[in-house]
Every structure is written in structure tokens, then in C-alpha cells.
């Protein structure tokens, strides 16, 4: 007879580890899946986290370590592999991993996170955290009085430019077309801010710099030149890691799993926490809160109580 866990958590970022800690304290027999070799999810790519309560100026890597240490201290059980399929039989959820093993759980928390879309140009990967950022709210404060670029023309890019303008000396908004995609009200605000300059029909071809970003090679309709730059914020969309769950729980048009703040999804006993779920503010602190809420919901589900 295969072992049936009370709870299986998919993901070991802030949401998954927070859920693991709450689950252990609730004495649920719990297993956590993480697909990379380090816990923390997107946090480990953040140079410095300055907005997590009580831990100012901590590096993303250090915060991720602390999260993992906390889970280890409580004896959380981890499996280092990726979930590639999920199904349900008579209320028991069956998860298959990349090594073709099957795991069974009465309840599941999906905390698989999301990843920022990448430009895919030279220098992007190498200078991540050294001037290349995907989160203006997280990293904007490090560019006080500096010159930065925001790439993209959607709501996120416009919001980033607006957020960065009062902090930075100059903000270039680099968009590949001659028309913005974002909502009109944000477009209007961007146009009205003096230190935002829009580079229309322009693509970034390369990000230059030794140990930090120093310039961008840009191409405006065939005119290629280098633009001195201290930082680049890439805001060309986010992709939730939810494809494996697409026939299992309902997702919105952008692939986010539809769930409220209690994590309740379209499927009974399956909860979603953190960046993978529908929500308006994707931050470490909101992911951690989701993890706690999901365990509370899972406990009620396991006890047969109404949600
Ligand atoms: P988005 O709406 O998909 O916009 C992505 C932008 O990046 C587009 O302007 C696109 O250019 C550009 N882009 C995509 N791939 C690119 C590439 N390889 N190189 C250069 N540019 C590229 O993404 P988002 O702005 O992250 O927004 C995602 C969703 O969240 C949207 O539904 C948005 O409405 C929502 N959101 C809402 C708010 C809000 O309501 N306040 C804030 C943030 C996000 P093209 O225009 O040429 O396609």
C-alpha cells in the first residue's frame, strides 16, 4: 500500500516553505517538492530584499536560506524533483514526478511560482542582480539618482517606469513598437513625467558591463548604438509555472490558477499559494501569507469542515 500524505506542497519558494512550516506545526504529514537544488524560488535571484518585515537589507539568498533552515528545523520532508502530472482518484491526489515515481496526498498546495519572461539577449543572465532586474518594486531603491531603462510596453512596464521616476535621475522606457500596450491612464501618466523618455520602436540587443550594467546596445529601426545605463528593468510579462495543472484546476487567461486569499481553487482539496495564483501584489510577504492561509484551508478540508 502506497503511503498517503495528509498534504503535498509543490514548490519551495516563500509560499511553499511558509506552508510547510504551518503544516508541520499543524502536525500534518507533509511532503514538499522542489525542482531546483536550492529553496527560495525567485528570491534567490534578488540581490537585496529591503521590504520583508523585520529583515531590512537581507540578501535574497540569505533570506531563502533562513526560510529553508526554518523548515529543516521543524523536520519538513523534501523531495528534489519536478511534478510532471497530477490526477485524482476518489479524493486522493496522485502526483507523478520527473523520475516517474508516484506520490499520494489527501490535500495539495500548489506553490509552483512564476518566472519573469526574459529578453534572451547577451549579458542578461550574467548581470542578473548586478543591474539587471525584473522587479522595480523590489530593486528600484538601489538606483537612486541613477539612469535606468524599463523594457516593455504593457501595464507592468508603465507602472515600473512611474514607480522608478521619482527615485531615478532618468528613466528610459524602451518599447519595441510605436504604440504602448498598457492602459491609457498609465500611458497618460508616463507621458506627463518629465524624466521618462520613451524610445519607440527600439529593441535591446545586448546588455553590457563587467561586474555591473554599464550600457545597453539598442536598435531603433536599424540604427544601432550604445546607451549608458546603470540598470535595466525587464517587464515583458510574467509566466506562472502552471501548465502541468491546466486540466486539473481552473486558470485565468494568463495561466494563473484562480484562487482567493484562502487559496481555494476550482478543485476540492487543492489550494494555490503565492505567485502562481490570481492576485494583485506578488511579493515575498504576500506569498508567505498565502502559504499560511492555504494550510489553514487544507486543515479545514481534511477535517471535513466547511471552507
Ligand atoms: P503584457 O501586458 O503581456 O505586456 C508585455 C509587454 O512586453 C508588451 O508591451 C510587449 O510588446 C513587450 N514584450 C513582450 N515580449 C517582448 C520582447 N521579447 N522584447 C521586447 N518587448 C517585449 O505583460 P505585463 O505588462 O507584465 O502585464 C501582464 C498582465 O498583468 C496584463 O494582463 C496586465 O494588464 C496585468 N497587469 C495589470 C496591472 C494593473 O492593472 N495595474 C499592472 C501590471 C500588470 P508588444 O506590446 O509589442 O506585444
Boltz pocket constraint, residues with backbone or C-beta under 6 A from the ligand:
constraints:
  - pocket:
      binder: B
      contacts: [[A, 118], [A, 119], [A, 151], [A, 152], [A, 153], [A, 154], [A, 155], [A, 156], [A, 157], [A, 159], [A, 174], [A, 176], [A, 177], [A, 179], [A, 180], [A, 181], [A, 182], [A, 235], [A, 236], [A, 237], [A, 238], [A, 254]]
      max_distance: 6.0
